């Protein structure tokens, strides 16, 4: 059974590109364009891993990670942050908040897939 990955990013093109690329690598994928949509999808059926952007309008990626880590149903899900942020401290902050891996955009789909396979 393929591992399910939820891509969370407010840019629809980024979501589609990452989800399609991961699907070609054998993952089952879905995406959410906001934190609130992501939490609804996680409640409906927890993914095996999350690919998360930091900069979103309704709640940033840090808040998403805090809420995921506080919820027993999602506390141990692997989180791969994929962000274009210019913040030089983003990687450190992400890992302290709950990210397993931090990647700067653009990312290699194959590399991302390899990371997710190792984490799941």
C-alpha positions in Angstrom: 0.0 0.0 0.0 1.5 3.4 -1.0 2.4 5.9 1.7 0.1 8.9 1.8 1.7 12.4 1.7 -0.2 15.6 2.3 1.3 18.7 0.7 0.4 22.0 2.4 1.2 25.2 0.5 -0.9 28.2 -0.3 0.4 28.2 -3.9 -1.7 25.8 -6.0 0.9 25.4 -8.7 3.5 24.3 -6.0 1.0 21.9 -4.5 0.2 20.3 -7.9 3.9 20.1 -8.9 4.9 18.4 -5.6 1.9 16.2 -5.4 2.2 15.0 -9.0 6.0 14.5 -8.7 5.5 12.4 -5.5 2.7 10.5 -7.1 5.0 9.5 -10.0 7.4 8.2 -7.3 4.7 5.9 -6.0 3.2 7.9 -3.2 -0.5 8.6 -2.7 -0.9 12.3 -2.5 -3.3 15.1 -1.6 -2.8 18.8 -1.0 -4.2 21.6 1.0 -4.0 25.3 0.2 -4.4 26.5 3.8 -3.8 25.3 7.4 -7.5 25.0 8.1 -8.0 22.8 5.0 -5.0 20.7 6.0 -6.4 20.0 9.5 -9.7 19.0 8.0 -8.0 16.6 5.6 -5.8 15.2 8.5 -9.0 14.6 10.6 -10.6 12.7 7.7 -7.6 10.4 7.5 -4.1 11.0 8.7 -1.3 10.9 6.1 2.0 9.1 6.6 3.9 12.3 6.1 3.4 16.1 5.5 5.3 18.4 3.2 4.7 21.9 4.6 5.4 25.5 3.5 6.1 28.1 6.1 4.4 31.1 4.6 0.6 30.8 4.4 -2.2 33.3 5.0 -4.4 31.7 7.7 -1.7 30.1 9.9 2.0 29.9 9.1 3.9 26.6 9.0 5.2 27.0 12.5 1.6 27.2 13.9 0.7 24.1 11.8 3.7 22.2 13.3 2.8 23.3 16.9 -0.8 22.1 16.4 0.3 18.9 14.8 2.8 18.1 17.6 0.2 18.9 20.3 -2.4 16.5 18.8 -1.8 12.8 19.7 -3.2 11.8 16.3 -0.6 13.7 14.4 2.2 14.2 17.0 4.5 11.7 15.4 3.9 12.3 11.7 7.0 13.2 9.8 7.1 16.8 8.6 9.3 18.0 5.8 9.3 21.8 5.6 9.8 23.1 2.0 10.1 26.8 2.0 11.4 29.8 0.0 11.6 32.0 3.1 14.5 34.4 3.3 14.7 34.0 7.1 18.2 32.8 7.9 16.9 31.2 11.1 14.0 29.3 9.4 15.7 25.9 9.5 16.6 26.1 13.2 13.1 27.4 14.1 11.5 24.7 12.0 13.4 21.9 13.6 12.7 23.3 17.1 9.0 23.6 16.3 8.7 20.0 15.0 10.1 19.6 11.5 12.0 16.5 10.8 13.7 17.9 7.7 14.0 21.5 6.3 14.5 22.1 2.6 14.7 25.4 0.7 12.8 25.8 -2.6 13.3 24.7 -5.3 13.6 21.1 -4.3 14.4 17.9 -6.2 11.3 15.7 -6.3 13.5 12.6 -6.3 15.4 13.9 -3.3 12.1 14.8 -1.5 10.7 11.4 -2.2 13.9 9.7 -0.9 13.6 11.8 2.4 9.9 10.8 2.8 10.7 7.1 2.2 13.4 7.3 5.0 11.0 9.0 7.4 8.0 6.7 6.9 
